[in-house]
Amino acid sequence: MNAVYAAAIDTRGPQPRVLVSATSEHWAPSVIHSDDLGMTWAEPDDGSIAFPADTDASIERLWRPRRTCRRTET
């Protein structure tokens, strides 16, 4: 079973991209995306989001995808 905690839409490209933060009971949390408004979904090639192995920490949930660069109005 998967749980989705947040969703966002990125309209900067030629087509909208839907991003969701999802958590699986079996796998760790990850951000998955859809370029066709939810008809199909793609998961990251390198797996779930995680801290480096030597930190002895884990991520349970991703609550809010947020863009890191901000547009400035001119």
PQR file of N, CA, C, O and H, with PARSE charges and radii, in Angstrom:
ATOM      1  N   MET A   1       0.839  -1.181   0.000 -0.4000 1.5000
ATOM      2  CA  MET A   1       0.000   0.000   0.000 -0.0000 2.0000
ATOM      3  C   MET A   1       0.881   1.240   0.000  0.5500 1.7000
ATOM      4  O   MET A   1       1.875   1.298   0.724 -0.5500 1.4000
ATOM      5  N   ASN A   2       0.522   2.231  -0.808 -0.4000 1.5000
ATOM      6  CA  ASN A   2       1.233   3.498  -0.864 -0.0000 2.0000
ATOM      7  C   ASN A   2       0.381   4.596  -0.253  0.5500 1.7000
ATOM      8  O   ASN A   2      -0.848   4.559  -0.312 -0.5500 1.4000
ATOM      9  H   ASN A   2      -0.286   2.184  -1.396  0.4000 1.0000
ATOM     10  N   ALA A   3       1.047   5.556   0.324 -0.4000 1.5000
ATOM     11  CA  ALA A   3       0.370   6.739   0.852 -0.0000 2.0000
ATOM     12  C   ALA A   3       0.976   7.959   0.186  0.5500 1.7000
ATOM     13  O   ALA A   3       2.192   8.036   0.008 -0.5500 1.4000
ATOM     14  H   ALA A   3       2.045   5.586   0.372  0.4000 1.0000
ATOM     15  N   VAL A   4       0.133   8.910  -0.182 -0.4000 1.5000
ATOM     16  CA  VAL A   4       0.593  10.165  -0.766 -0.0000 2.0000
ATOM     17  C   VAL A   4       0.309  11.261   0.241  0.5500 1.7000
ATOM     18  O   VAL A   4      -0.829  11.435   0.678 -0.5500 1.4000
ATOM     19  H   VAL A   4      -0.854   8.847  -0.037  0.4000 1.0000
ATOM     20  N   TYR A   5       1.357  12.008   0.612 -0.4000 1.5000
ATOM     21  CA  TYR A   5       1.211  13.043   1.632 -0.0000 2.0000
ATOM     22  C   TYR A   5       1.127  14.443   1.054  0.5500 1.7000
ATOM     23  O   TYR A   5       0.616  15.356   1.703 -0.5500 1.4000
ATOM     24  H   TYR A   5       2.282  11.867   0.257  0.4000 1.0000
ATOM     25  N   ALA A   6       1.631  14.618  -0.170 -0.4000 1.5000
ATOM     26  CA  ALA A   6       1.588  15.947  -0.772 -0.0000 2.0000
ATOM     27  C   ALA A   6       1.682  15.813  -2.278  0.5500 1.7000
ATOM     28  O   ALA A   6       2.210  14.827  -2.793 -0.5500 1.4000
ATOM     29  H   ALA A   6       2.047  13.877  -0.697  0.4000 1.0000
ATOM     30  N   ALA A   7       1.169  16.805  -2.979 -0.4000 1.5000
ATOM     31  CA  ALA A   7       1.249  16.842  -4.433 -0.0000 2.0000
ATOM     32  C   ALA A   7       1.539  18.266  -4.865  0.5500 1.7000
ATOM     33  O   ALA A   7       1.151  19.231  -4.206 -0.5500 1.4000
ATOM     34  H   ALA A   7       0.740  17.606  -2.561  0.4000 1.0000
ATOM     35  N   ALA A   8       2.229  18.373  -5.987 -0.4000 1.5000
ATOM     36  CA  ALA A   8       2.539  19.681  -6.554 -0.0000 2.0000
ATOM     37  C   ALA A   8       2.517  19.542  -8.064  0.5500 1.7000
ATOM     38  O   ALA A   8       2.658  18.440  -8.595 -0.5500 1.4000
ATOM     39  H   ALA A   8       2.545  17.590  -6.522  0.4000 1.0000
ATOM     40  N   ILE A   9       2.341  20.652  -8.751 -0.4000 1.5000
ATOM     41  CA  ILE A   9       2.389  20.630 -10.209 -0.0000 2.0000
ATOM     42  C   ILE A   9       3.414  21.655 -10.670  0.5500 1.7000
ATOM     43  O   ILE A   9       3.431  22.793 -10.202 -0.5500 1.4000
ATOM     44  H   ILE A   9       2.227  21.547  -8.319  0.4000 1.0000
ATOM     45  N   ASP A  10       4.265  21.235 -11.592 -0.4000 1.5000
ATOM     46  CA  ASP A  10       5.320  22.083 -12.134 -0.0000 2.0000
ATOM     47  C   ASP A  10       4.918  22.447 -13.560  0.5500 1.7000
ATOM     48  O   ASP A  10       4.828  21.575 -14.424 -0.5500 1.4000
ATOM     49  H   ASP A  10       4.251  20.310 -11.972  0.4000 1.0000
ATOM     50  N   THR A  11       4.678  23.721 -13.803 -0.4000 1.5000
ATOM     51  CA  THR A  11       4.230  24.176 -15.122 -0.0000 2.0000
ATOM     52  C   THR A  11       5.334  24.901 -15.886  0.5500 1.7000
ATOM     53  O   THR A  11       5.047  25.580 -16.871 -0.5500 1.4000
ATOM     54  H   THR A  11       4.751  24.429 -13.101  0.4000 1.0000
ATOM     55  N   ARG A  12       6.581  24.773 -15.458 -0.4000 1.5000
ATOM     56  CA  ARG A  12       7.671  25.496 -16.122 -0.0000 2.0000
ATOM     57  C   ARG A  12       8.057  24.903 -17.471  0.5500 1.7000
ATOM     58  O   ARG A  12       8.574  25.627 -18.322 -0.5500 1.4000
ATOM     59  H   ARG A  12       6.814  24.220 -14.658  0.4000 1.0000
ATOM     60  N   GLY A  13       7.826  23.618 -17.696 -0.4000 1.5000
ATOM     61  CA  GLY A  13       8.215  22.979 -18.947 -0.0000 2.0000
ATOM     62  C   GLY A  13       7.131  23.059 -20.002  0.5500 1.7000
ATOM     63  O   GLY A  13       6.109  23.717 -19.805 -0.5500 1.4000
ATOM     64  H   GLY A  13       7.406  23.030 -17.005  0.4000 1.0000
ATOM     65  N   PRO A  14       7.356  22.382 -21.132 -0.5600 1.5000
ATOM     66  CA  PRO A  14       6.369  22.411 -22.214  0.2800 2.0000
ATOM     67  C   PRO A  14       5.062  21.701 -21.858  0.5500 1.7000
ATOM     68  O   PRO A  14       4.024  21.977 -22.460 -0.5500 1.4000
ATOM     69  N   GLN A  15       5.107  20.801 -20.896 -0.4000 1.5000
ATOM     70  CA  GLN A  15       3.888  20.131 -20.417 -0.0000 2.0000
ATOM     71  C   GLN A  15       3.948  20.086 -18.896  0.5500 1.7000
ATOM     72  O   GLN A  15       5.039  20.019 -18.330 -0.5500 1.4000
ATOM     73  H   GLN A  15       5.950  20.576 -20.408  0.4000 1.0000
ATOM     74  N   PRO A  16       2.815  20.120 -18.230 -0.5600 1.5000
ATOM     75  CA  PRO A  16       2.823  20.087 -16.763  0.2800 2.0000
ATOM     76  C   PRO A  16       3.363  18.764 -16.243  0.5500 1.7000
ATOM     77  O   PRO A  16       3.140  17.713 -16.844 -0.5500 1.4000
ATOM     78  N   ARG A  17       4.074  18.822 -15.120 -0.4000 1.5000
ATOM     79  CA  ARG A  17       4.566  17.625 -14.436 -0.0000 2.0000
ATOM     80  C   ARG A  17       3.967  17.605 -13.036  0.5500 1.7000
ATOM     81  O   ARG A  17       4.102  18.571 -12.284 -0.5500 1.4000
ATOM     82  H   ARG A  17       4.255  19.675 -14.631  0.4000 1.0000
ATOM     83  N   VAL A  18       3.310  16.512 -12.687 -0.4000 1.5000
ATOM     84  CA  VAL A  18       2.746  16.327 -11.356 -0.0000 2.0000
ATOM     85  C   VAL A  18       3.780  15.588 -10.517  0.5500 1.7000
ATOM     86  O   VAL A  18       4.316  14.564 -10.941 -0.5500 1.4000
ATOM     87  H   VAL A  18       3.200  15.728 -13.298  0.4000 1.0000
ATOM     88  N   LEU A  19       4.055  16.108  -9.331 -0.4000 1.5000
ATOM     89  CA  LEU A  19       5.000  15.491  -8.397 -0.0000 2.0000
ATOM     90  C   LEU A  19       4.250  15.123  -7.126  0.5500 1.7000
ATOM     91  O   LEU A  19       3.448  15.913  -6.629 -0.5500 1.4000
ATOM     92  H   LEU A  19       3.620  16.939  -8.986  0.4000 1.0000
ATOM     93  N   VAL A  20       4.501  13.944  -6.602 -0.4000 1.5000
ATOM     94  CA  VAL A  20       3.904  13.561  -5.325 -0.0000 2.0000
ATOM     95  C   VAL A  20       4.963  12.958  -4.421  0.5500 1.7000
ATOM     96  O   VAL A  20       5.876  12.269  -4.877 -0.5500 1.4000
ATOM     97  H   VAL A  20       5.153  13.302  -7.005  0.4000 1.0000
ATOM     98  N   SER A  21       4.824  13.228  -3.137 -0.4000 1.5000
ATOM     99  CA  SER A  21       5.677  12.564  -2.150 -0.0000 2.0000
ATOM    100  C   SER A  21       4.896  11.340  -1.676  0.5500 1.7000
ATOM    101  O   SER A  21       3.821  11.455  -1.088 -0.5500 1.4000
ATOM    102  H   SER A  21       4.082  13.788  -2.767  0.4000 1.0000
ATOM    103  N   ALA A  22       5.461  10.176  -1.945 -0.4000 1.5000
ATOM    104  CA  ALA A  22       4.767   8.923  -1.651 -0.0000 2.0000
ATOM    105  C   ALA A  22       5.596   8.071  -0.698  0.5500 1.7000
ATOM    106  O   ALA A  22       6.826   8.113  -0.715 -0.5500 1.4000
ATOM    107  H   ALA A  22       6.334  10.082  -2.422  0.4000 1.0000
ATOM    108  N   THR A  23       4.907   7.304   0.126 -0.4000 1.5000
ATOM    109  CA  THR A  23       5.552   6.379   1.043 -0.0000 2.0000
ATOM    110  C   THR A  23       4.915   5.014   0.867  0.5500 1.7000
ATOM    111  O   THR A  23       3.693   4.884   0.800 -0.5500 1.4000
ATOM    112  H   THR A  23       3.907   7.270   0.140  0.4000 1.0000
ATOM    113  N   SER A  24       5.757   4.009   0.793 -0.4000 1.5000
ATOM    114  CA  SER A  24       5.309   2.632   0.670 -0.0000 2.0000
ATOM    115  C   SER A  24       5.575   1.913   1.985  0.5500 1.7000
ATOM    116  O   SER A  24       6.546   2.225   2.675 -0.5500 1.4000
ATOM    117  H   SER A  24       6.750   4.115   0.848  0.4000 1.0000
ATOM    118  N   GLU A  25       4.733   0.963   2.338 -0.4000 1.5000
ATOM    119  CA  GLU A  25       4.979   0.183   3.554 -0.0000 2.0000
ATOM    120  C   GLU A  25       6.213  -0.705   3.400  0.5500 1.7000
ATOM    121  O   GLU A  25       6.819  -1.117   4.390 -0.5500 1.4000
ATOM    122  H   GLU A  25       3.944   0.709   1.778  0.4000 1.0000
ATOM    123  N   HIS A  26       6.576  -0.995   2.160 -0.4000 1.5000
ATOM    124  CA  HIS A  26       7.739  -1.859   1.916 -0.0000 2.0000
ATOM    125  C   HIS A  26       8.998  -1.053   1.605  0.5500 1.7000
ATOM    126  O   HIS A  26      10.082  -1.376   2.090 -0.5500 1.4000
ATOM    127  H   HIS A  26       6.084  -0.661   1.356  0.4000 1.0000
ATOM    128  N   TRP A  27       8.851   0.001   0.791 -0.4000 1.5000
ATOM    129  CA  TRP A  27       9.985   0.822   0.393 -0.0000 2.0000
ATOM    130  C   TRP A  27       9.970   2.127   1.175  0.5500 1.7000
ATOM    131  O   TRP A  27       8.966   2.477   1.795 -0.5500 1.4000
ATOM    132  H   TRP A  27       7.970   0.263   0.398  0.4000 1.0000
ATOM    133  N   ALA A  28      11.055   2.821   1.144 -0.4000 1.5000
ATOM    134  CA  ALA A  28      11.163   4.123   1.813 -0.0000 2.0000
ATOM    135  C   ALA A  28      10.438   5.187   0.992  0.5500 1.7000
ATOM    136  O   ALA A  28      10.002   4.908  -0.125 -0.5500 1.4000
ATOM    137  H   ALA A  28      11.871   2.536   0.640  0.4000 1.0000
ATOM    138  N   PRO A  29      10.303   6.391   1.524 -0.5600 1.5000
ATOM    139  CA  PRO A  29       9.607   7.452   0.803  0.2800 2.0000
ATOM    140  C   PRO A  29      10.378   7.891  -0.435  0.5500 1.7000
ATOM    141  O   PRO A  29      11.604   7.794  -0.493 -0.5500 1.4000
ATOM    142  N   SER A  30       9.634   8.373  -1.420 -0.4000 1.5000
ATOM    143  CA  SER A  30      10.266   8.892  -2.630 -0.0000 2.0000
ATOM    144  C   SER A  30       9.350   9.929  -3.257  0.5500 1.7000
ATOM    145  O   SER A  30       8.188  10.067  -2.875 -0.5500 1.4000
ATOM    146  H   SER A  30       8.638   8.451  -1.373  0.4000 1.0000
ATOM    147  N   VAL A  31       9.891  10.648  -4.218 -0.4000 1.5000
ATOM    148  CA  VAL A  31       9.101  11.596  -5.000 -0.0000 2.0000
ATOM    149  C   VAL A  31       8.916  10.967  -6.375  0.5500 1.7000
ATOM    150  O   VAL A  31       9.892  10.677  -7.067 -0.5500 1.4000
ATOM    151  H   VAL A  31      10.835  10.536  -4.528  0.4000 1.0000
ATOM    152  N   ILE A  32       7.669  10.759  -6.767 -0.4000 1.5000
ATOM    153  CA  ILE A  32       7.382  10.196  -8.077 -0.0000 2.0000
ATOM    154  C   ILE A  32       6.708  11.271  -8.923  0.5500 1.7000
ATOM    155  O   ILE A  32       6.151  12.230  -8.389 -0.5500 1.4000
ATOM    156  H   ILE A  32       6.877  10.995  -6.204  0.4000 1.0000
ATOM    157  N   HIS A  33       6.761  11.109 -10.242 -0.4000 1.5000
ATOM    158  CA  HIS A  33       6.199  12.153 -11.099 -0.0000 2.0000
ATOM    159  C   HIS A  33       5.424  11.559 -12.269  0.5500 1.7000
ATOM    160  O   HIS A  33       5.601  10.402 -12.651 -0.5500 1.4000
ATOM    161  H   HIS A  33       7.214  10.330 -10.676  0.4000 1.0000
ATOM    162  N   SER A  34       4.562  12.401 -12.814 -0.4000 1.5000
ATOM    163  CA  SER A  34       3.757  12.044 -13.982 -0.0000 2.0000
ATOM    164  C   SER A  34       3.800  13.201 -14.969  0.5500 1.7000
ATOM    165  O   SER A  34       3.559  14.352 -14.603 -0.5500 1.4000
ATOM    166  H   SER A  34       4.417  13.340 -12.503  0.4000 1.0000
ATOM    167  N   ASP A  35       4.107  12.886 -16.220 -0.4000 1.5000
ATOM    168  CA  ASP A  35       4.114  13.907 -17.266 -0.0000 2.0000
ATOM    169  C   ASP A  35       2.835  13.878 -18.101  0.5500 1.7000
ATOM    170  O   ASP A  35       2.706  14.633 -19.064 -0.5500 1.4000
ATOM    171  H   ASP A  35       4.302  11.951 -16.517  0.4000 1.0000
ATOM    172  N   ASP A  36       1.884  13.004 -17.732 -0.4000 1.5000
ATOM    173  CA  ASP A  36       0.617  12.927 -18.463 -0.0000 2.0000
ATOM    174  C   ASP A  36      -0.578  13.059 -17.515  0.5500 1.7000
ATOM    175  O   ASP A  36      -1.610  12.408 -17.682 -0.5500 1.4000
ATOM    176  H   ASP A  36       1.990  12.391 -16.949  0.4000 1.0000
ATOM    177  N   LEU A  37      -0.398  13.926 -16.515 -0.4000 1.5000
ATOM    178  CA  LEU A  37      -1.448  14.267 -15.545 -0.0000 2.0000
ATOM    179  C   LEU A  37      -2.014  13.055 -14.806  0.5500 1.7000
ATOM    180  O   LEU A  37      -3.214  12.991 -14.538 -0.5500 1.4000
ATOM    181  H   LEU A  37       0.441  14.455 -16.379  0.4000 1.0000
ATOM    182  N   GLY A  38      -1.148  12.094 -14.479 -0.4000 1.5000
ATOM    183  CA  GLY A  38      -1.543  10.979 -13.641 -0.0000 2.0000
ATOM    184  C   GLY A  38      -1.911   9.691 -14.355  0.5500 1.7000
ATOM    185  O   GLY A  38      -2.238   8.703 -13.698 -0.5500 1.4000
ATOM    186  H   GLY A  38      -0.173  12.145 -14.697  0.4000 1.0000
ATOM    187  N   MET A  39      -1.868   9.672 -15.675 -0.4000 1.5000
ATOM    188  CA  MET A  39      -2.167   8.427 -16.399 -0.0000 2.0000
ATOM    189  C   MET A  39      -1.089   7.381 -16.131  0.5500 1.7000
ATOM    190  O   MET A  39      -1.392   6.203 -15.945 -0.5500 1.4000
ATOM    191  H   MET A  39      -1.603  10.475 -16.209  0.4000 1.0000
ATOM    192  N   THR A  40       0.168   7.815 -16.111 -0.4000 1.5000
ATOM    193  CA  THR A  40       1.288   6.926 -15.772 -0.0000 2.0000
ATOM    194  C   THR A  40       2.204   7.657 -14.805  0.5500 1.7000
ATOM    195  O   THR A  40       2.217   8.886 -14.750 -0.5500 1.4000
ATOM    196  H   THR A  40       0.414   8.772 -16.262  0.4000 1.0000
ATOM    197  N   TRP A  41       2.970   6.882 -14.040 -0.4000 1.5000
ATOM    198  CA  TRP A  41       3.855   7.444 -13.028 -0.0000 2.0000
ATOM    199  C   TRP A  41       5.252   6.891 -13.209  0.5500 1.7000
ATOM    200  O   TRP A  41       5.425   5.743 -13.620 -0.5500 1.4000
ATOM    201  H   TRP A  41       2.959   5.883 -14.084  0.4000 1.0000
ATOM    202  N   ALA A  42       6.261   7.715 -12.898 -0.4000 1.5000
ATOM    203  CA  ALA A  42       7.656   7.304 -12.986 -0.0000 2.0000
ATOM    204  C   ALA A  42       8.298   7.460 -11.615  0.5500 1.7000
ATOM    205  O   ALA A  42       8.093   8.459 -10.925 -0.5500 1.4000
ATOM    206  H   ALA A  42       6.120   8.647 -12.564  0.4000 1.0000
ATOM    207  N   GLU A  43       9.072   6.463 -11.237 -0.4000 1.5000
ATOM    208  CA  GLU A  43       9.817   6.507  -9.978 -0.0000 2.0000
ATOM    209  C   GLU A  43      11.273   6.812 -10.292  0.5500 1.7000
ATOM    210  O   GLU A  43      11.735   6.538 -11.399 -0.5500 1.4000
ATOM    211  H   GLU A  43       9.238   5.652 -11.798  0.4000 1.0000
ATOM    212  N   PRO A  44      12.003   7.376  -9.332 -0.5600 1.5000
ATOM    213  CA  PRO A  44      13.407   7.700  -9.589  0.2800 2.0000
ATOM    214  C   PRO A  44      14.235   6.439  -9.846  0.5500 1.7000
ATOM    215  O   PRO A  44      14.010   5.400  -9.224 -0.5500 1.4000
ATOM    216  N   ASP A  45      15.187   6.543 -10.761 -0.4000 1.5000
ATOM    217  CA  ASP A  45      16.051   5.405 -11.085 -0.0000 2.0000
ATOM    218  C   ASP A  45      16.916   4.976  -9.909  0.5500 1.7000
ATOM    219  O   ASP A  45      17.216   3.792  -9.757 -0.5500 1.4000
ATOM    220  H   ASP A  45      15.369   7.387 -11.266  0.4000 1.0000
ATOM    221  N   ASP A  46      17.316   5.925  -9.082 -0.4000 1.5000
ATOM    222  CA  ASP A  46      18.221   5.600  -7.976 -0.0000 2.0000
ATOM    223  C   ASP A  46      17.493   5.279  -6.675  0.5500 1.7000
ATOM    224  O   ASP A  46      18.123   5.248  -5.617 -0.5500 1.4000
ATOM    225  H   ASP A  46      17.072   6.887  -9.205  0.4000 1.0000
ATOM    226  N   GLY A  47      16.203   5.042  -6.724 -0.4000 1.5000
ATOM    227  CA  GLY A  47      15.464   4.601  -5.540 -0.0000 2.0000
ATOM    228  C   GLY A  47      14.935   5.727  -4.691  0.5500 1.7000
ATOM    229  O   GLY A  47      14.744   6.852  -5.152 -0.5500 1.4000
ATOM    230  H   GLY A  47      15.692   5.068  -7.583  0.4000 1.0000
ATOM    231  N   SER A  48      14.706   5.398  -3.451 -0.4000 1.5000
ATOM    232  CA  SER A  48      14.074   6.317  -2.512 -0.0000 2.0000
ATOM    233  C   SER A  48      15.043   7.369  -1.999  0.5500 1.7000
ATOM    234  O   SER A  48      16.260   7.247  -2.136 -0.5500 1.4000
ATOM    235  H   SER A  48      14.861   4.484  -3.076  0.4000 1.0000
ATOM    236  N   ILE A  49      14.475   8.390  -1.412 -0.4000 1.5000
ATOM    237  CA  ILE A  49      15.271   9.431  -0.768 -0.0000 2.0000
ATOM    238  C   ILE A  49      15.788   8.895   0.557  0.5500 1.7000
ATOM    239  O   ILE A  49      15.043   8.271   1.312 -0.5500 1.4000
ATOM    240  H   ILE A  49      13.486   8.489  -1.300  0.4000 1.0000
ATOM    241  N   ALA A  50      17.062   9.138   0.838 -0.4000 1.5000
ATOM    242  CA  ALA A  50      17.653   8.615   2.069 -0.0000 2.0000
ATOM    243  C   ALA A  50      18.819   9.484   2.500  0.5500 1.7000
ATOM    244  O   ALA A  50      19.428  10.186   1.692 -0.5500 1.4000
ATOM    245  H   ALA A  50      17.666   9.645   0.224  0.4000 1.0000
ATOM    246  N   PHE A  51      19.113   9.423   3.778 -0.4000 1.5000
ATOM    247  CA  PHE A  51      20.336  10.027   4.293 -0.0000 2.0000
ATOM    248  C   PHE A  51      21.512   9.138   3.909  0.5500 1.7000
ATOM    249  O   PHE A  51      21.310   7.963   3.602 -0.5500 1.4000
ATOM    250  H   PHE A  51      18.618   8.853   4.434  0.4000 1.0000
ATOM    251  N   PRO A  52      22.726   9.660   3.918 -0.5600 1.5000
ATOM    252  CA  PRO A  52      23.887   8.802   3.675  0.2800 2.0000
ATOM    253  C   PRO A  52      23.938   7.649   4.681  0.5500 1.7000
ATOM    254  O   PRO A  52      23.519   7.802   5.829 -0.5500 1.4000
ATOM    255  N   ALA A  53      24.447   6.508   4.252 -0.4000 1.5000
ATOM    256  CA  ALA A  53      24.450   5.294   5.083 -0.0000 2.0000
ATOM    257  C   ALA A  53      25.161   5.486   6.415  0.5500 1.7000
ATOM    258  O   ALA A  53      24.766   4.871   7.406 -0.5500 1.4000
ATOM    259  H   ALA A  53      24.787   6.384   3.320  0.4000 1.0000
ATOM    260  N   ASP A  54      26.193   6.316   6.470 -0.4000 1.5000
ATOM    261  CA  ASP A  54      26.968   6.463   7.705 -0.0000 2.0000
ATOM    262  C   ASP A  54      26.343   7.415   8.726  0.5500 1.7000
ATOM    263  O   ASP A  54      26.952   7.669   9.764 -0.5500 1.4000
ATOM    264  H   ASP A  54      26.514   6.815   5.666  0.4000 1.0000
ATOM    265  N   THR A  55      25.143   7.949   8.463 -0.4000 1.5000
ATOM    266  CA  THR A  55      24.512   8.884   9.404 -0.0000 2.0000
ATOM    267  C   THR A  55      23.619   8.199  10.423  0.5500 1.7000
ATOM    268  O   THR A  55      23.238   8.817  11.417 -0.5500 1.4000
ATOM    269  H   THR A  55      24.648   7.742   7.619  0.4000 1.0000
ATOM    270  N   ASP A  56      23.278   6.944  10.200 -0.4000 1.5000
ATOM    271  CA  ASP A  56      22.406   6.203  11.113 -0.0000 2.0000
ATOM    272  C   ASP A  56      21.063   6.919  11.320  0.5500 1.7000
ATOM    273  O   ASP A  56      20.532   6.972  12.430 -0.5500 1.4000
ATOM    274  H   ASP A  56      23.588   6.442   9.393  0.4000 1.0000
ATOM    275  N   ALA A  57      20.533   7.466  10.224 -0.4000 1.5000
ATOM    276  CA  ALA A  57      19.245   8.160  10.274 -0.0000 2.0000
ATOM    277  C   ALA A  57      18.375   7.646   9.133  0.5500 1.7000
ATOM    278  O   ALA A  57      18.876   7.111   8.144 -0.5500 1.4000
ATOM    279  H   ALA A  57      20.964   7.423   9.322  0.4000 1.0000
ATOM    280  N   SER A  58      17.071   7.818   9.286 -0.4000 1.5000
ATOM    281  CA  SER A  58      16.166   7.390   8.223 -0.0000 2.0000
ATOM    282  C   SER A  58      15.065   8.431   8.030  0.5500 1.7000
ATOM    283  O   SER A  58      14.779   9.232   8.920 -0.5500 1.4000
ATOM    284  H   SER A  58      16.664   8.253  10.089  0.4000 1.0000
ATOM    285  N   ILE A  59      14.461   8.398   6.855 -0.4000 1.5000
ATOM    286  CA  ILE A  59      13.352   9.294   6.534 -0.0000 2.0000
ATOM    287  C   ILE A  59      12.082   8.462   6.516  0.5500 1.7000
ATOM    288  O   ILE A  59      12.012   7.450   5.817 -0.5500 1.4000
ATOM    289  H   ILE A  59      14.693   7.747   6.132  0.4000 1.0000
ATOM    290  N   GLU A  60      11.077   8.878   7.278 -0.4000 1.5000
ATOM    291  CA  GLU A  60       9.822   8.138   7.326 -0.0000 2.0000
ATOM    292  C   GLU A  60       8.806   8.636   6.317  0.5500 1.7000
ATOM    293  O   GLU A  60       8.109   7.839   5.690 -0.5500 1.4000
ATOM    294  H   GLU A  60      11.133   9.700   7.845  0.4000 1.0000
ATOM    295  N   ARG A  61       8.716   9.954   6.154 -0.4000 1.5000
ATOM    296  CA  ARG A  61       7.727  10.528   5.256 -0.0000 2.0000
ATOM    297  C   ARG A  61       8.268  11.815   4.639  0.5500 1.7000
ATOM    298  O   ARG A  61       9.117  12.496   5.214 -0.5500 1.4000
ATOM    299  H   ARG A  61       9.283  10.601   6.664  0.4000 1.0000
ATOM    300  N   LEU A  62       7.752  12.124   3.456 -0.4000 1.5000
ATOM    301  CA  LEU A  62       8.020  13.405   2.801 -0.0000 2.0000
ATOM    302  C   LEU A  62       6.702  14.146   2.775  0.5500 1.7000
ATOM    303  O   LEU A  62       5.742  13.686   2.156 -0.5500 1.4000
ATOM    304  H   LEU A  62       7.063  11.571   2.988  0.4000 1.0000
ATOM    305  N   TRP A  63       6.643  15.275   3.433 -0.4000 1.5000
ATOM    306  CA  TRP A  63       5.366  15.950   3.579 -0.0000 2.0000
ATOM    307  C   TRP A  63       5.070  16.957   2.492  0.5500 1.7000
ATOM    308  O   TRP A  63       3.915  17.097   2.089 -0.5500 1.4000
ATOM    309  H   TRP A  63       7.423  15.649   3.936  0.4000 1.0000
ATOM    310  N   ARG A  64       6.084  17.670   2.000 -0.4000 1.5000
ATOM    311  CA  ARG A  64       5.765  18.759   1.089 -0.0000 2.0000
ATOM    312  C   ARG A  64       6.885  18.983   0.085  0.5500 1.7000
ATOM    313  O   ARG A  64       7.928  19.532   0.439 -0.5500 1.4000
ATOM    314  H   ARG A  64       7.022  17.556   2.328  0.4000 1.0000
ATOM    315  N   PRO A  65       6.685  18.561  -1.178 -0.5600 1.5000
ATOM    316  CA  PRO A  65       7.678  18.916  -2.181  0.2800 2.0000
ATOM    317  C   PRO A  65       7.676  20.425  -2.377  0.5500 1.7000
ATOM    318  O   PRO A  65       6.611  21.041  -2.429 -0.5500 1.4000
ATOM    319  N   ARG A  66       8.826  21.011  -2.484 -0.4000 1.5000
ATOM    320  CA  ARG A  66       8.926  22.460  -2.585 -0.0000 2.0000
ATOM    321  C   ARG A  66      10.022  22.818  -3.576  0.5500 1.7000
ATOM    322  O   ARG A  66      11.106  22.237  -3.543 -0.5500 1.4000
ATOM    323  H   ARG A  66       9.691  20.511  -2.442  0.4000 1.0000
ATOM    324  N   ARG A  67       9.752  23.744  -4.430 -0.4000 1.5000
ATOM    325  CA  ARG A  67      10.799  24.128  -5.368 -0.0000 2.0000
ATOM    326  C   ARG A  67      11.841  24.946  -4.639  0.5500 1.7000
ATOM    327  O   ARG A  67      11.526  25.689  -3.710 -0.5500 1.4000
ATOM    328  H   ARG A  67       8.871  24.216  -4.457  0.4000 1.0000
ATOM    329  N   THR A  68      13.083  24.805  -5.066 -0.4000 1.5000
ATOM    330  CA  THR A  68      14.169  25.471  -4.377 -0.0000 2.0000
ATOM    331  C   THR A  68      14.593  26.756  -5.053  0.5500 1.7000
ATOM    332  O   THR A  68      15.239  27.595  -4.425 -0.5500 1.4000
ATOM    333  H   THR A  68      13.339  24.202  -5.821  0.4000 1.0000
ATOM    334  N   CYS A  69      14.248  26.930  -6.308 -0.4000 1.5000
ATOM    335  CA  CYS A  69      14.579  28.190  -6.970 -0.0000 2.0000
ATOM    336  C   CYS A  69      13.293  28.998  -7.115  0.5500 1.7000
ATOM    337  O   CYS A  69      12.234  28.447  -7.417 -0.5500 1.4000
ATOM    338  H   CYS A  69      13.724  26.249  -6.818  0.4000 1.0000
ATOM    339  N   ARG A  70      13.390  30.238  -6.908 -0.4000 1.5000
ATOM    340  CA  ARG A  70      12.212  31.105  -6.977 -0.0000 2.0000
ATOM    341  C   ARG A  70      12.302  32.005  -8.199  0.5500 1.7000
ATOM    342  O   ARG A  70      13.370  32.512  -8.539 -0.5500 1.4000
ATOM    343  H   ARG A  70      14.250  30.686  -6.663  0.4000 1.0000
ATOM    344  N   ARG A  71      11.176  32.190  -8.843 -0.4000 1.5000
ATOM    345  CA  ARG A  71      11.120  33.133  -9.968 -0.0000 2.0000
ATOM    346  C   ARG A  71      11.089  34.544  -9.438  0.5500 1.7000
ATOM    347  O   ARG A  71      10.518  34.818  -8.382 -0.5500 1.4000
ATOM    348  H   ARG A  71      10.308  31.778  -8.567  0.4000 1.0000
ATOM    349  N   THR A  72      11.694  35.412 -10.163 -0.4000 1.5000
ATOM    350  CA  THR A  72      11.614  36.829  -9.817 -0.0000 2.0000
ATOM    351  C   THR A  72      10.880  37.550 -10.932  0.5500 1.7000
ATOM    352  O   THR A  72      11.135  37.308 -12.112 -0.5500 1.4000
ATOM    353  H   THR A  72      12.157  35.189 -11.021  0.4000 1.0000
ATOM    354  N   GLU A  73      10.001  38.405 -10.569 -0.4000 1.5000
ATOM    355  CA  GLU A  73       9.236  39.198 -11.535 -0.0000 2.0000
ATOM    356  C   GLU A  73      10.081  40.364 -11.981  0.5500 1.7000
ATOM    357  O   GLU A  73      10.741  41.008 -11.165 -0.5500 1.4000
ATOM    358  H   GLU A  73       9.793  38.602  -9.611  0.4000 1.0000
ATOM    359  N   THR A  74      10.068  40.643 -13.270 -0.4000 1.5000
ATOM    360  CA  THR A  74      10.828  41.809 -13.775 -0.0000 2.0000
ATOM    361  C   THR A  74       9.902  42.825 -14.358  0.5500 1.7000
ATOM    362  O   THR A  74      10.350  43.869 -14.832 -0.5500 1.4000
ATOM    363  H   THR A  74       9.532  40.120 -13.933  0.4000 1.0000
TER
END
